[in-house]
Amino acid sequence: MDIKSMSSSLLFRVIVAIILGIICSLFFPVWLAEIFTTFNGLFSNFLGFFIPVLIFSLIAPAIAGLGRGAGKWLGIVAAIAYASTVVSGLIAYGASQALYPWLLKDHQSVAEIDLDAGALQPYFNIEMPPPFEVMTALLLAFCLGLGMAVVKSDTLFKVTRDLERVVMKTITAFVIPLLPLFIFGIFLGMGMNGGLLEIMSAFGKVLILA
């Protein structure tokens, strides 16, 4: 892999953002760091608004398309898809319950670190309430996707496909390019607030297990 392709990788940019955030936390003035804290607050609020829309726009046409190909097996195929998701979640939960107490036994002090105490404050904040909750998005996408498959609604299916393309364009053109800056702000704030080494040590073990 050459330097150009590596630098365009999201993983590479995220790693660089983490390193720069930690380094900059050693000498950044508070007024400058709070600019990034303000950005992080706005970006986080946008993600909270956007995630339910993302879930709905991806799942609804996917289920409808799955139903079109499955025919009379639609119910069975949908049940298998959702059952596999539940089973995967249960496996992840079981693994975390079994292994995290052992992995993190030396990091009990992490829970005692108050990240809000003396934390950097944003200059301003804009509330961005989501149009609906995540569970509402899941249920609505499932019901609408099954409905489109059963009644074979080509018009509604095209609308959801167009919505899917709009959402994916938002992700590729807006969310992903700004994600490294968001992560930089997170580690900058943690570094300036103290407790970074302890948190990073515990976070690394969690990441390896994941």
N, CA, C and O of each residue as an XYZ file, in Angstrom:
840
protein
N       0.856     -1.195      0.000
C       0.000      0.000      0.000
C       0.889      1.241      0.000
O       1.757      1.373      0.863
N       0.681      2.182     -0.983
C       1.504      3.377     -1.039
C       0.995      4.420     -0.057
O      -0.057      4.259      0.562
N       1.769      5.496      0.071
C       1.456      6.532      1.055
C       0.129      7.216      0.735
O      -0.631      7.538      1.647
N      -0.156      7.440     -0.537
C      -1.378      8.145     -0.923
C      -2.612      7.351     -0.543
O      -3.558      7.899      0.025
N      -2.608      6.058     -0.854
C      -3.772      5.231     -0.526
C      -3.909      5.047      0.977
O      -5.023      4.969      1.494
N      -2.782      4.977      1.683
C      -2.839      4.817      3.138
C      -3.400      6.073      3.801
O      -4.191      5.984      4.740
N      -2.989      7.243      3.310
C      -3.465      8.498      3.903
C      -4.938      8.733      3.642
O      -5.585      9.471      4.385
N      -5.482      8.118      2.600
C      -6.905      8.258      2.300
C      -7.759      7.269      3.087
O      -8.987      7.345      3.050
N      -7.122      6.350      3.793
C      -7.850      5.371      4.585
C      -8.429      6.031      5.825
O      -7.745      6.798      6.503
N      -9.703      5.731      6.126
C     -10.352      6.292      7.308
C      -9.655      5.819      8.581
O      -9.467      6.603      9.511
N      -9.272      4.548      8.631
C      -8.592      4.021      9.808
C      -7.299      4.770     10.073
O      -6.996      5.097     11.221
N      -6.534      5.046      9.029
C      -5.277      5.776      9.180
C      -5.534      7.174      9.720
O      -4.819      7.633     10.611
N      -6.544      7.857      9.196
C      -6.852      9.215      9.648
C      -7.353      9.225     11.087
O      -7.076     10.160     11.838
N      -8.088      8.188     11.469
C      -8.561      8.092     12.849
C      -7.385      7.902     13.804
O      -7.326      8.533     14.860
N      -6.447      7.027     13.425
C      -5.266      6.802     14.267
C      -4.453      8.083     14.404
O      -3.998      8.419     15.497
N      -4.271      8.796     13.297
C      -3.548     10.078     13.344
C      -4.285     11.074     14.236
O      -3.659     11.810     14.999
N      -5.611     11.097     14.141
C      -6.407     12.014     14.960
C      -6.242     11.702     16.439
O      -6.142     12.617     17.256
N      -6.213     10.423     16.793
C      -6.016     10.040     18.195
C      -4.648     10.496     18.692
O      -4.534     11.069     19.776
N      -3.612     10.240     17.895
C      -2.247     10.620     18.297
C      -2.126     12.138     18.435
O      -1.566     12.635     19.413
N      -2.656     12.876     17.446
C      -2.580     14.332     17.498
C      -3.385     14.895     18.672
O      -2.973     15.864     19.310
N      -4.539     14.274     18.950
C      -5.353     14.733     20.072
C      -4.609     14.593     21.387
O      -4.647     15.488     22.231
N      -3.931     13.462     21.557
C      -3.165     13.245     22.791
C      -1.998     14.225     22.884
O      -1.754     14.808     23.940
N      -1.275     14.404     21.772
C      -0.120     15.305     21.787
C      -0.557     16.757     22.030
O       0.041     17.466     22.839
N      -1.600     17.184     21.325
C      -2.045     18.578     21.442
C      -2.617     18.885     22.823
O      -2.628     20.039     23.252
N      -3.093     17.850     23.517
C      -3.635     18.083     24.862
C      -2.557     18.519     25.847
O      -2.861     19.025     26.928
N      -1.289     18.320     25.467
C      -0.187     18.677     26.355
C       0.119     20.170     26.342
O       0.704     20.686     27.294
N      -0.274     20.881     25.262
C       0.123     22.289     25.177
C      -0.966     23.220     24.656
O      -0.762     24.434     24.646
N      -2.125     22.695     24.220
C      -3.173     23.570     23.696
C      -3.706     24.488     24.800
O      -3.919     24.032     25.924
N      -3.925     25.772     24.500
C      -4.609     26.639     25.465
C      -6.087     26.272     25.556
O      -6.648     25.691     24.627
N      -6.703     26.610     26.663
C      -8.095     26.225     26.887
C      -9.017     26.843     25.846
O      -9.939     26.180     25.369
N      -8.784     28.106     25.484
C      -9.685     28.775     24.543
C      -9.687     28.078     23.178
O     -10.720     28.001     22.511
N      -8.522     27.574     22.775
C      -8.446     26.877     21.492
C      -9.091     25.497     21.584
O      -9.807     25.081     20.673
N      -8.838     24.790     22.679
C      -9.426     23.466     22.856
C     -10.949     23.542     22.912
O     -11.630     22.620     22.464
N     -11.491     24.629     23.457
C     -12.945     24.747     23.560
C     -13.601     24.990     22.204
O     -14.804     24.778     22.052
N     -12.828     25.430     21.228
C     -13.354     25.506     19.852
C     -13.669     24.099     19.348
O     -14.728     23.861     18.769
N     -12.740     23.170     19.574
C     -12.974     21.785     19.160
C     -14.068     21.148     20.011
O     -14.821     20.307     19.520
N     -14.163     21.538     21.283
C     -15.246     21.035     22.125
C     -16.596     21.495     21.599
O     -17.566     20.738     21.626
N     -16.663     22.729     21.123
C     -17.903     23.234     20.527
C     -18.269     22.448     19.279
O     -19.425     22.071     19.085
N     -17.268     22.204     18.429
C     -17.526     21.395     17.228
C     -18.001     20.005     17.599
O     -18.941     19.491     16.993
N     -17.364     19.385     18.588
C     -17.745     18.036     18.990
C     -19.184     17.989     19.491
O     -19.916     17.042     19.205
N     -19.589     19.023     20.245
C     -20.964     19.062     20.727
C     -21.955     19.141     19.585
O     -22.969     18.443     19.595
N     -21.676     19.985     18.595
C     -22.567     20.124     17.448
C     -22.594     18.848     16.619
O     -23.660     18.399     16.196
N     -21.419     18.263     16.387
C     -21.347     17.051     15.573
C     -22.025     15.883     16.278
O     -22.707     15.084     15.637
N     -21.845     15.778     17.581
C     -22.487     14.719     18.351
C     -24.005     14.864     18.317
O     -24.721     13.870     18.188
N     -24.499     16.094     18.431
C     -25.936     16.328     18.349
C     -26.473     15.956     16.970
O     -27.569     15.408     16.848
N     -25.688     16.259     15.932
C     -26.119     15.887     14.584
C     -26.181     14.371     14.430
O     -27.117     13.847     13.826
N     -25.194     13.667     14.970
C     -25.208     12.210     14.890
C     -26.423     11.638     15.611
O     -27.046     10.690     15.132
N     -26.759     12.217     16.766
C     -27.944     11.768     17.475
C     -29.213     11.979     16.666
O     -30.136     11.166     16.725
N     -29.259     13.077     15.908
C     -30.391     13.333     15.022
C     -30.396     12.396     13.816
O     -31.451     11.949     13.366
N     -29.204     12.107     13.304
C     -29.069     11.429     12.013
C     -29.181      9.910     12.118
O     -29.663      9.269     11.184
N     -28.749      9.325     13.224
C     -28.696      7.862     13.330
C     -30.054      7.195     13.142
O     -30.121      6.214     12.401
N     -31.152      7.662     13.764
C     -32.448      7.019     13.493
C     -32.845      7.098     12.017
O     -33.406      6.149     11.469
N     -32.551      8.236     11.376
C     -32.844      8.372      9.943
C     -32.008      7.384      9.145
O     -32.500      6.769      8.199
N     -30.741      7.232      9.525
C     -29.849      6.278      8.863
C     -30.391      4.854      8.983
O     -30.445      4.118      7.998
N     -30.789      4.476     10.187
C     -31.306      3.126     10.409
C     -32.527      2.861      9.542
O     -32.622      1.828      8.879
N     -33.458      3.807      9.557
C     -34.683      3.623      8.775
C     -34.388      3.540      7.286
O     -34.910      2.666      6.593
N     -33.545      4.456      6.786
C     -33.308      4.535      5.343
C     -32.537      3.335      4.809
O     -32.641      3.028      3.621
N     -31.769      2.649      5.648
C     -31.012      1.479      5.198
C     -31.805      0.188      5.361
O     -31.739     -0.693      4.504
N     -32.554      0.071      6.452
C     -33.228     -1.193      6.741
C     -34.493     -1.365      5.925
O     -34.759     -2.460      5.430
N     -35.284     -0.305      5.772
C     -36.572     -0.425      5.076
C     -36.415     -0.941      3.641
O     -37.063     -1.927      3.291
N     -35.584     -0.317      2.797
C     -35.439     -0.857      1.436
C     -34.741     -2.212      1.397
O     -34.981     -3.013      0.494
N     -33.866     -2.467      2.391
C     -33.187     -3.768      2.422
C     -34.192     -4.894      2.669
O     -34.138     -5.932      2.009
N     -35.101     -4.691      3.611
C     -36.115     -5.711      3.891
C     -37.061     -5.859      2.708
O     -37.445     -6.973      2.350
N     -37.437     -4.732      2.099
C     -38.321     -4.793      0.930
C     -37.653     -5.553     -0.208
O     -38.288     -6.382     -0.860
N     -36.361     -5.273     -0.452
C     -35.645     -5.991     -1.505
C     -35.470     -7.450     -1.181
O     -35.538     -8.301     -2.068
N     -35.243     -7.753      0.099
C     -35.124     -9.142      0.531
C     -36.433     -9.880      0.300
O     -36.441    -11.026     -0.152
N     -37.543     -9.210      0.615
C     -38.845     -9.836      0.435
C     -39.175    -10.099     -1.027
O     -39.816    -11.099     -1.353
N     -38.741     -9.206     -1.906
C     -39.011     -9.407     -3.329
C     -38.312    -10.650     -3.859
O     -38.837    -11.347     -4.727
N     -37.128    -10.921     -3.332
C     -36.410    -12.098     -3.802
C     -36.808    -13.368     -3.088
O     -36.594    -14.465     -3.602
N     -37.394    -13.228     -1.887
C     -37.698    -14.408     -1.089
C     -39.063    -14.997     -1.392
O     -39.303    -16.177     -1.137
N     -39.969    -14.174     -1.941
C     -41.300    -14.673     -2.266
C     -42.038    -15.134     -1.028
O     -42.119    -14.405     -0.040
N     -42.577    -16.345     -1.076
C     -43.361    -16.862      0.037
C     -42.497    -17.178      1.254
O     -43.018    -17.422      2.342
N     -41.175    -17.175      1.071
C     -40.270    -17.430      2.197
C     -39.898    -16.147      2.929
O     -38.987    -16.149      3.756
N     -40.598    -15.045      2.632
C     -40.259    -13.758      3.207
C     -40.203    -13.812      4.726
O     -39.231    -13.356      5.327
N     -41.240    -14.368      5.353
C     -41.289    -14.410      6.820
C     -40.126    -15.191      7.397
O     -39.522    -14.778      8.387
N     -39.809    -16.329      6.774
C     -38.713    -17.159      7.274
C     -37.371    -16.442      7.112
O     -36.537    -16.455      8.018
N     -37.173    -15.820      5.953
C     -35.919    -15.113      5.697
C     -35.752    -13.948      6.675
O     -34.668    -13.745      7.221
N     -36.828    -13.184      6.894
C     -36.764    -12.061      7.829
C     -36.493    -12.550      9.247
O     -35.724    -11.938      9.988
N     -37.136    -13.668      9.620
C     -36.928    -14.219     10.962
C     -35.483    -14.661     11.151
O     -34.901    -14.446     12.214
N     -34.900    -15.281     10.121
C     -33.505    -15.713     10.197
C     -32.578    -14.505     10.332
O     -31.627    -14.521     11.114
N     -32.871    -13.457      9.556
C     -32.023    -12.264      9.591
C     -32.040    -11.623     10.976
O     -30.992    -11.269     11.516
N     -33.237    -11.477     11.547
C     -33.323    -10.836     12.856
C     -32.839    -11.767     13.965
O     -32.256    -11.307     14.947
N     -33.075    -13.071     13.818
C     -32.590    -14.014     14.821
C     -31.068    -14.030     14.861
O     -30.471    -14.128     15.933
N     -30.441    -13.934     13.693
C     -28.971    -13.906     13.666
C     -28.440    -12.661     14.355
O     -27.395    -12.704     15.005
N     -29.161    -11.544     14.214
C     -28.753    -10.319     14.892
C     -28.853    -10.474     16.405
O     -27.951    -10.074     17.141
N     -29.963    -11.062     16.860
C     -30.156    -11.263     18.295
C     -29.103    -12.213     18.854
O     -28.542    -11.967     19.922
N     -28.835    -13.303     18.128
C     -27.845    -14.272     18.585
C     -26.456    -13.633     18.657
O     -25.708    -13.867     19.606
N     -26.117    -12.827     17.649
C     -24.821    -12.147     17.661
C     -24.713    -11.224     18.870
O     -23.674    -11.166     19.528
N     -25.798    -10.502     19.153
C     -25.799     -9.618     20.313
C     -25.635    -10.381     21.614
O     -24.916     -9.938     22.509
N     -26.302    -11.532     21.727
C     -26.192    -12.341     22.941
C     -24.782    -12.902     23.111
O     -24.263    -12.970     24.225
N     -24.164    -13.303     21.994
C     -22.788    -13.804     22.062
C     -21.844    -12.702     22.523
O     -20.972    -12.925     23.364
N     -22.029    -11.497     21.958
C     -21.185    -10.367     22.363
C     -21.398    -10.036     23.840
O     -20.443     -9.752     24.563
N     -22.656    -10.074     24.280
C     -22.944     -9.782     25.687
C     -22.311    -10.843     26.590
O     -21.712    -10.510     27.613
N     -22.442    -12.121     26.215
C     -21.858    -13.193     27.010
C     -20.347    -13.089     27.091
O     -19.755    -13.302     28.149
N     -19.722    -12.756     25.954
C     -18.263    -12.616     25.935
C     -17.817    -11.466     26.830
O     -16.826    -11.576     27.551
N     -18.562    -10.357     26.777
C     -18.186     -9.208     27.605
C     -18.356     -9.507     29.085
O     -17.520     -9.112     29.897
N     -19.436    -10.206     29.447
C     -19.659    -10.541     30.851
C     -18.609    -11.523     31.368
O     -18.226    -11.479     32.537
N     -18.153    -12.404     30.490
C     -17.193    -13.414     30.914
C     -15.760    -12.876     30.959
O     -14.976    -13.268     31.823
N     -15.421    -11.985     30.034
C     -14.020    -11.589     29.876
C     -13.693    -10.207     30.422
O     -12.578     -9.992     30.896
N     -14.632     -9.259     30.371
C     -14.316     -7.900     30.819
C     -13.915     -7.821     32.295
O     -12.970     -7.101     32.618
N     -14.599     -8.535     33.208
C     -14.157     -8.461     34.612
C     -12.710     -8.897     34.794
O     -11.994     -8.354     35.635
N     -12.281     -9.879     34.005
C     -10.891    -10.344     34.086
C      -9.945     -9.361     33.406
O      -8.874     -9.068     33.937
N     -10.329     -8.847     32.235
C      -9.461     -7.928     31.511
C      -9.302     -6.597     32.229
O      -8.230     -5.993     32.200
N     -10.376     -6.137     32.878
C     -10.382     -4.793     33.444
C     -10.241     -4.790     34.964
O     -10.511     -3.777     35.608
N      -9.823     -5.906     35.538
C      -9.726     -5.974     36.999
C      -8.698     -5.000     37.554
O      -8.795     -4.582     38.707
N      -7.707     -4.634     36.732
C      -6.681     -3.702     37.190
C      -7.035     -2.252     36.889
O      -6.219     -1.355     37.104
N      -8.252     -2.017     36.390
C      -8.641     -0.659     35.999
C      -9.884     -0.208     36.748
O     -10.740      0.471     36.180
N      -9.988     -0.576     38.009
C     -11.146     -0.176     38.794
C     -11.204      1.337     38.977
O     -12.279      1.902     39.177
N     -10.057      1.984     38.910
C     -10.032      3.430     39.124
C     -10.644      4.197     37.963
O     -10.927      5.388     38.100
N     -10.858      3.537     36.804
C     -11.460      4.224     35.666
C     -12.849      4.717     36.019
O     -13.240      5.823     35.643
N     -13.600      3.889     36.747
C     -14.958      4.273     37.117
C     -14.978      5.471     38.047
O     -15.996      6.155     38.155
N     -13.863      5.735     38.722
C     -13.799      6.845     39.661
C     -13.384      8.149     39.003
O     -13.419      9.204     39.635
N     -12.991      8.081     37.736
C     -12.574      9.291     37.036
C     -13.804     10.058     36.586
O     -14.619      9.529     35.831
N     -13.947     11.276     37.031
C     -15.074     12.119     36.665
C     -14.669     12.968     35.465
O     -13.966     13.969     35.606
N     -15.124     12.553     34.277
C     -14.751     13.266     33.061
C     -15.434     14.621     32.958
O     -15.001     15.476     32.186
N     -16.499     14.825     33.729
C     -17.217     16.095     33.665
C     -16.609     17.146     34.584
O     -16.820     18.344     34.399
N     -15.854     16.685     35.575
C     -15.260     17.629     36.524
C     -14.147     18.413     35.834
O     -13.138     17.841     35.424
N     -14.337     19.722     35.710
C     -13.337     20.562     35.069
C     -13.228     20.341     33.574
O     -12.233     20.731     32.964
N     -14.239     19.717     32.969
C     -14.190     19.432     31.538
C     -14.282     20.723     30.731
O     -14.818     21.726     31.202
N     -13.762     20.685     29.531
C     -13.847     21.835     28.635
C     -15.311     22.103     28.293
O     -16.094     21.170     28.110
N     -15.669     23.362     28.209
C     -17.047     23.744     27.932
C     -17.150     24.335     26.528
O     -16.291     25.121     26.129
N     -18.186     23.971     25.773
C     -18.362     24.562     24.441
C     -18.784     26.025     24.547
O     -19.376     26.439     25.544
N     -18.477     26.795     23.520
C     -18.886     28.194     23.500
C     -20.403     28.329     23.343
O     -21.002     29.267     23.870
N     -21.017     27.400     22.625
C     -22.465     27.379     22.479
C     -22.885     25.975     22.072
O     -22.057     25.152     21.683
N     -24.167     25.719     22.166
C     -24.691     24.401     21.837
C     -26.037     24.559     21.126
O     -26.818     25.450     21.461
N     -26.304     23.705     20.156
C     -27.565     23.716     19.415
C     -28.208     22.339     19.552
O     -27.641     21.340     19.111
N     -29.368     22.288     20.150
C     -30.078     21.023     20.299
C     -30.615     20.559     18.945
O     -31.171     21.349     18.183
N     -30.440     19.273     18.657
C     -30.915     18.689     17.401
C     -31.699     17.414     17.705
O     -31.178     16.315     17.516
N     -32.929     17.541     18.169
C     -33.706     16.353     18.521
C     -33.985     15.492     17.297
O     -34.324     16.021     16.238
N     -33.849     14.184     17.422
C     -34.119     13.288     16.277
C     -35.603     13.259     15.947
O     -36.434     13.509     16.820
N     -35.946     12.959     14.707
C     -37.369     12.890     14.324
C     -38.100     11.748     15.011
O     -39.311     11.825     15.214
N     -37.378     10.682     15.376
C     -37.948      9.570     16.127
C     -36.818      8.814     16.809
O     -35.645      8.999     16.483
N     -37.184      7.961     17.759
C     -36.196      7.188     18.504
C     -35.646      6.034     17.659
O     -36.213      5.679     16.626
N     -34.539      5.463     18.118
C     -33.903      4.370     17.384
C     -34.838      3.162     17.272
O     -34.963      2.568     16.201
N     -35.494      2.802     18.379
C     -36.398      1.662     18.336
C     -37.578      1.924     17.407
O     -38.044      1.022     16.711
N     -38.052      3.159     17.401
C     -39.127      3.525     16.471
C     -38.659      3.363     15.032
O     -39.402      2.867     14.185
N     -37.419      3.784     14.755
C     -36.870      3.640     13.409
C     -36.778      2.175     13.006
O     -37.098      1.820     11.872
N     -36.339      1.318     13.939
C     -36.235     -0.110     13.642
C     -37.600     -0.721     13.345
O     -37.766     -1.437     12.357
N     -38.568     -0.438     14.198
C     -39.906     -1.006     14.006
C     -40.562     -0.471     12.739
O     -41.167     -1.230     11.981
N     -40.444      0.837     12.508
C     -41.041      1.427     11.312
C     -40.407      0.872     10.049
O     -41.105      0.581      9.078
N     -39.075      0.722     10.055
C     -38.389      0.172      8.885
C     -38.807     -1.269      8.635
O     -39.013     -1.670      7.490
N     -38.934     -2.050      9.707
C     -39.318     -3.451      9.562
C     -40.747     -3.569      9.018
O     -41.001     -4.328      8.082
N     -41.668     -2.816      9.609
C     -43.071     -2.886      9.178
C     -43.234     -2.368      7.749
O     -43.930     -2.978      6.937
N     -42.588     -1.240      7.449
C     -42.713     -0.669      6.109
C     -42.041     -1.559      5.067
O     -42.558     -1.729      3.963
N     -40.880     -2.130      5.422
C     -40.202     -3.014      4.479
C     -41.025     -4.251      4.162
O     -41.159     -4.636      3.000
N     -41.577     -4.873      5.201
C     -42.440     -6.030      4.964
C     -43.669     -5.639      4.166
O     -44.089     -6.366      3.267
N     -44.254     -4.475      4.498
C     -45.445     -4.028      3.768
C     -45.167     -3.796      2.301
O     -45.972     -4.175      1.450
N     -44.040     -3.179      1.992
C     -43.685     -2.945      0.586
C     -43.470     -4.253     -0.150
O     -43.820     -4.372     -1.324
N     -42.897     -5.232      0.529
C     -42.667     -6.531     -0.109
C     -43.982     -7.263     -0.358
O     -44.142     -7.915     -1.390
N     -44.924     -7.160      0.579
C     -46.187     -7.885      0.451
C     -47.061     -7.279     -0.634
O     -47.589     -7.999     -1.481
N     -47.219     -5.947     -0.617
C     -48.112     -5.294     -1.587
C     -47.387     -4.949     -2.882
O     -48.003     -4.503     -3.850
N     -46.064     -5.163     -2.890
C     -45.240     -4.880     -4.074
C     -45.416     -3.432     -4.545
O     -45.759     -3.168     -5.697
N     -45.173     -2.521     -3.627
C     -45.295     -1.094     -3.910
C     -44.013     -0.576     -4.552
O     -43.046     -0.254     -3.861
N     -44.015     -0.500     -5.872
C     -42.821     -0.030     -6.582
C     -42.545      1.448     -6.306
O     -41.389      1.858     -6.194
N     -43.606      2.243     -6.198
C     -43.425      3.682     -5.976
C     -42.752      3.948     -4.635
O     -41.763      4.677     -4.562
N     -43.296      3.350     -3.570
C     -42.724      3.552     -2.243
C     -41.324      2.957     -2.149
O     -40.457      3.501     -1.464
N     -41.108      1.846     -2.835
C     -39.784      1.224     -2.837
C     -38.754      2.152     -3.470
O     -37.633      2.269     -2.976
N     -39.137      2.816     -4.571
C     -38.223      3.756     -5.216
C     -37.935      4.951     -4.317
O     -36.816      5.463     -4.297
N     -38.952      5.399     -3.569
C     -38.756      6.524     -2.654
C     -37.740      6.155     -1.567
O     -36.839      6.937     -1.264
N     -37.890      4.966     -0.986
C     -36.955      4.554      0.061
C     -35.554      4.328     -0.504
O     -34.563      4.582      0.181
N     -35.464      3.854     -1.746
C     -34.147      3.701     -2.375
C     -33.494      5.054     -2.588
O     -32.289      5.205     -2.383
N     -34.295      6.055     -3.005
C     -33.748      7.403     -3.175
C     -33.305      7.976     -1.834
O     -32.262      8.625     -1.746
N     -34.102      7.737     -0.784
C     -33.721      8.182      0.555
C     -32.424      7.514      0.992
O     -31.569      8.150      1.609
N     -32.280      6.249      0.679
C     -31.046      5.531      1.006
C     -29.843      6.168      0.324
O     -28.786      6.313      0.938
N     -29.997      6.547     -0.935
C     -28.885      7.174     -1.654
C     -28.542      8.539     -1.067
O     -27.369      8.901     -0.976
N     -29.558      9.292     -0.671
C     -29.312     10.598     -0.055
C     -28.555     10.439      1.265
O     -27.609     11.178      1.540
N     -28.975      9.479      2.069
C     -28.326      9.248      3.360
C     -26.886      8.786      3.165
O     -25.989      9.254      3.867
N     -26.655      7.884      2.231
C     -25.296      7.416      1.983
C     -24.402      8.543      1.477
O     -23.217      8.595      1.806
N     -24.967      9.440      0.680
C     -24.195     10.599      0.215
C     -23.834     11.499      1.382
O     -22.727     12.035      1.435
N     -24.764     11.671      2.324
C     -24.480     12.468      3.517
C     -23.346     11.850      4.325
O     -22.490     12.562      4.849
N     -23.345     10.528      4.422
C     -22.301      9.843      5.178
C     -20.936     10.025      4.519
O     -19.957     10.368      5.181
N     -20.883      9.792      3.213
C     -19.594      9.841      2.515
C     -19.067     11.262      2.345
O     -17.855     11.478      2.354
N     -19.969     12.232      2.191
C     -19.536     13.602      1.918
C     -19.427     14.468      3.165
O     -18.744     15.492      3.143
N     -20.090     14.075      4.259
C     -20.115     14.938      5.440
C     -19.637     14.230      6.694
O     -18.731     14.719      7.368
N     -20.232     13.076      7.025
C     -19.941     12.420      8.298
C     -18.520     11.865      8.322
O     -17.753     12.165      9.236
N     -18.169     11.065      7.331
C     -16.856     10.424      7.320
C     -15.706     11.434      7.264
O     -14.735     11.267      8.002
N     -15.768     12.477      6.422
C     -14.659     13.448      6.419
C     -14.468     14.161      7.754
O     -13.343     14.513      8.110
N     -15.556     14.377      8.501
C     -15.453     15.097      9.771
C     -15.198     14.180     10.962
O     -14.912     14.658     12.059
N     -15.296     12.875     10.758
C     -15.122     11.938     11.870
C     -13.741     12.027     12.510
O     -13.662     12.036     13.739
N     -12.643     12.095     11.747
C     -11.329     12.228     12.402
C     -11.232     13.487     13.261
O     -10.627     13.451     14.332
N     -11.813     14.596     12.814
C     -11.787     15.825     13.603
C     -12.575     15.647     14.901
O     -12.180     16.159     15.948
N     -13.677     14.929     14.827
C     -14.485     14.638     16.012
C     -13.689     13.793     17.009
O     -13.707     14.064     18.210
N     -12.999     12.782     16.515
C     -12.199     11.921     17.380
C     -11.008     12.693     17.964
O     -10.636     12.495     19.120
N     -10.420     13.569     17.153
C      -9.354     14.434     17.661
C      -9.853     15.242     18.853
O      -9.162     15.348     19.867
N     -11.045     15.809     18.736
C     -11.608     16.601     19.826
C     -11.875     15.782     21.072
O     -11.699     16.268     22.190
N     -12.303     14.529     20.883
C     -12.561     13.653     22.030
C     -11.278     13.411     22.829
O     -11.264     13.561     24.051
N     -10.210     13.038     22.137
C      -8.962     12.731     22.835
C      -8.272     14.000     23.324
O      -7.557     13.963     24.326
N      -8.469     15.098     22.648
C      -7.951     16.370     23.140
C      -8.610     16.718     24.472
O      -7.938     17.123     25.421
N      -9.933     16.555     24.532
C     -10.650     16.848     25.766
C     -10.269     15.911     26.895
O     -10.081     16.349     28.030
N     -10.152     14.613     26.593
C      -9.759     13.665     27.633
C      -8.367     13.948     28.152
O      -8.107     13.848     29.351
N      -7.463     14.304     27.236
C      -6.095     14.581     27.647
C      -5.988     15.805     28.534
O      -5.205     15.816     29.484
N      -6.764     16.832     28.238
C      -6.704     18.057     29.022
C      -7.480     17.934     30.324
O      -7.284     18.724     31.248
N      -8.366     16.939     30.395
C      -9.171     16.749     31.599
C      -8.519     15.785     32.585
O      -8.976     15.671     33.722
N      -7.459     15.089     32.171
C      -6.768     14.142     33.049
C      -7.351     12.744     32.959
O      -8.473     12.556     32.489
N      -6.584     11.770     33.411
C      -7.027     10.381     33.419
C      -6.931      9.694     32.070
O      -7.494      8.616     31.880
N      -6.211     10.318     31.115
C      -6.162      9.770     29.765
C      -5.462      8.417     29.712
O      -5.949      7.500     29.050
N      -4.320      8.276     30.401
C      -3.553      7.035     30.327
C      -4.364      5.857     30.871
O      -4.363      4.776     30.283
N      -5.047      6.065     31.980
C      -5.847      4.989     32.573
C      -6.997      4.600     31.655
O      -7.289      3.418     31.476
N      -7.646      5.604     31.076
C      -8.776      5.336     30.176
C      -8.290      4.637     28.920
O      -8.924      3.687     28.461
N      -7.173      5.089     28.351
C      -6.656      4.497     27.127
C      -6.236      3.054     27.340
O      -6.420      2.217     26.456
N      -5.672      2.754     28.504
C      -5.264      1.387     28.805
C      -6.469      0.456     28.829
O      -6.432     -0.636     28.263
N      -7.538      0.898     29.492
C      -8.754      0.087     29.549
C      -9.412      0.017     28.178
O      -9.903     -1.038     27.774
N      -9.423      1.150     27.454
C     -10.036      1.193     26.137
C      -9.323      0.247     25.168
O      -9.969     -0.400     24.344
N      -8.003      0.165     25.266
C      -7.254     -0.718     24.366
C      -7.646     -2.174     24.544
O      -7.779     -2.906     23.563
N      -7.833     -2.600     25.791
C      -8.238     -3.986     26.044
C      -9.649     -4.257     25.518
O      -9.922     -5.319     24.960
N     -10.531     -3.286     25.701
C     -11.894     -3.436     25.192
C     -11.875     -3.535     23.669
O     -12.587     -4.349     23.082
N     -11.054     -2.700     23.036
C     -10.972     -2.685     21.571
C     -10.435     -4.002     21.036
O     -10.928     -4.514     20.031
N      -9.428     -4.553     21.701
C      -8.856     -5.827     21.262
C      -9.907     -6.938     21.330
O     -10.002     -7.755     20.414
N     -10.690     -6.973     22.401
C     -11.735     -7.983     22.523
C     -12.790     -7.792     21.441
O     -13.261     -8.762     20.847
N     -13.162     -6.532     21.185
C     -14.159     -6.265     20.149
C     -13.660     -6.710     18.782
O     -14.370     -6.563     17.787
